[in-house]
Amino acid sequence: MSSVSTSTAVRADCAADRAGTLTFDLTAPAPAPDSVLLLRRRGAAGRKPGGTVRIPLSRPAPGRLRGVLPASTELAEGRWDAYVEEPGDEPAEAVVEPGLRDLRALVDRCPDTGTASVSARVPYPTLDGRLAVRSWVRAPHAEAGAVLAGPAGMTVRGVLYGVEAGEGAVVEARLPGEPDRVHSVPLTAPDPDGPAGSFTFTLPYAPAAAGAVPEAQRWQLWLVPATGAAGVRISRILDDVWSRDKSFVYPGHPAAPGVRATPCYTTDNDLCLRLEPVPADR
């Protein structure tokens, strides 16, 4: 079992390119030869096969180590914590702290819509001050773009990857744990001036709010590309934001007497419609 050392802080600057390759430049006092940068998937998955990725470190300058995670390296969807592993009979692991993060190349990426899957990786600082990487792997994928929170419904534009929208394509609002509570709306005609795979839909608030809303609800949004096809989760992952739940805030509107509707994202960047009861005097 490896031990984790927190006495010596290792700091890493991160940079990303548009293909998804991540470069980590680390500083550490007298780093041991043959050390590696280790990414471990958080939770029980980190103890299973494929739950760790070891990245060799080179020495571009005295006192610095560099590790490169190519875009071609498999990194399952989830959150991956970073450590420096020093070799020995009992390998020691040093926690990695976040330094500068140059993620400009990740903003507004537009992969080929014909690709079978879409992946994204964003280095970020955890709440307790460590470096981690948020990874997504979606096949297919529905990327949310502009979201307009109108007074009666939300209008969303986006791009569909890995599958084409066909006859009967709809967006479904699903309430987790209640399979009978599903509301669907059709996709509108794609924008002729937009990118390939573009889609638009408007989801009214009232149908979801017609049932009981005793507490806050998050309705998940799924794009069903054709009649009978499996749904594709609508998310926004093709930029440098690792968690949108607090950074992307939309106005709320009345959906029914005593119920407010607000578009929102989860901590995993999945798009939702939030319904919540409000006092009668508000």
Protein Blocks (a to p, Z undefined) as FASTA:
>chain_A
ZZddfkbccdddddddfkopacdddddehiaehiacddddehjklmpghiaccdddddfb
ghiacddddfklccdedddddddddedfbdcddddddddddfklmgopacdfkbmbdcdd
dddddfkopacddddddddddddfdddddfkbccdddddehiacdehiacddddehiakl
ccddddddddfkbcehiacddddfklmmmmccfbccdddddddfbghiacdddddfbbcb
fbfklmmccddddfbghiacdddddfkopacdddddddfkZZ
